[in-house]
Amino acid sequence: MQSRQKWAQGRRPKRAIMGRQRSCASPLEYHAYIALYVGVFLADDSLVVVIALTTLRMAGNRLVDARGARLVGGTVMLALGLLLIFRPAWLSFSA
């Protein structure tokens, strides 16, 4: 039983370890890590967009379809932008 207590005393909470790692890094290292993180996700999203555009070109979309898609896409983006500005709580998952 004593060995178990010693083991529990030696454990640190995960949050304390993560906080310590962040504080040890210099501001330049921290921001470089964030930039790398964002860059990886942008590369992934860019790949999806390139694949989607290539597929649309191969399918030979008509001009009417493109206009409709732009209209719907623009409307959705405008609505989301307005929601982010005026009612950001509506877009959160927390109750």
C-alpha positions in Angstrom: 0.0 0.0 0.0 2.9 2.4 0.7 4.4 1.9 -2.7 1.0 2.9 -4.2 1.0 6.1 -2.1 4.5 7.0 -3.2 3.6 6.4 -6.8 0.5 8.7 -6.4 2.6 11.4 -4.7 5.1 11.3 -7.6 2.4 11.9 -10.2 1.7 15.4 -11.5 -1.5 16.5 -13.0 -1.5 16.7 -16.8 -2.4 20.3 -16.8 0.6 21.3 -14.7 2.9 19.4 -17.1 1.4 21.0 -20.2 1.6 24.5 -18.6 5.2 23.9 -17.7 6.1 22.9 -21.2 4.5 26.0 -22.7 6.3 28.3 -20.2 9.7 26.7 -21.0 9.5 27.6 -24.7 10.6 31.0 -25.8 8.0 33.2 -27.4 9.6 32.7 -30.8 9.4 28.9 -30.4 5.8 29.1 -29.2 4.7 31.2 -32.1 6.6 29.1 -34.6 4.8 26.0 -33.2 1.4 27.8 -33.6 2.4 28.8 -37.2 3.3 25.2 -38.0 0.0 23.9 -36.5 -2.0 26.4 -38.6 0.1 25.7 -41.7 -0.6 22.0 -41.5 -4.4 22.5 -41.3 -4.3 25.1 -44.1 -2.4 22.6 -46.3 -5.0 19.9 -45.6 -7.9 22.3 -46.4 -6.1 23.5 -49.6 -5.7 20.0 -50.8 -9.5 19.4 -50.4 -10.2 22.6 -52.3 -7.9 21.6 -55.1 -9.4 18.2 -55.4 -12.9 19.7 -55.4 -12.0 22.2 -58.1 -10.3 19.6 -60.3 -13.4 17.3 -60.0 -15.7 20.2 -61.0 -13.5 21.0 -64.1 -13.6 17.3 -65.1 -17.3 17.1 -64.7 -17.8 20.0 -67.0 -20.1 22.1 -64.9 -22.4 24.5 -66.7 -22.4 28.2 -66.2 -25.9 28.1 -64.7 -24.7 25.6 -62.1 -21.7 27.8 -61.2 -23.8 30.9 -60.8 -26.2 29.1 -58.5 -23.4 27.6 -56.5 -21.7 31.0 -56.1 -25.0 32.6 -55.0 -25.7 29.9 -52.4 -22.0 29.9 -51.2 -21.9 33.7 -51.0 -25.2 33.8 -49.1 -24.0 31.2 -46.5 -20.6 33.0 -46.1 -22.4 36.3 -45.6 -24.8 34.9 -43.0 -22.0 33.2 -41.1 -19.9 36.4 -41.1 -22.8 38.4 -39.8 -23.5 35.8 -37.1 -19.8 35.9 -36.1 -20.0 39.7 -35.8 -23.4 40.2 -34.1 -24.3 36.8 -32.4 -21.2 34.6 -31.9 -22.9 32.7 -29.1 -25.3 31.2 -31.6 -22.4 29.4 -33.3 -21.0 27.8 -30.1 -21.7 24.3 -29.1 -21.9 25.0 -25.4 -25.3 25.4 -23.8 
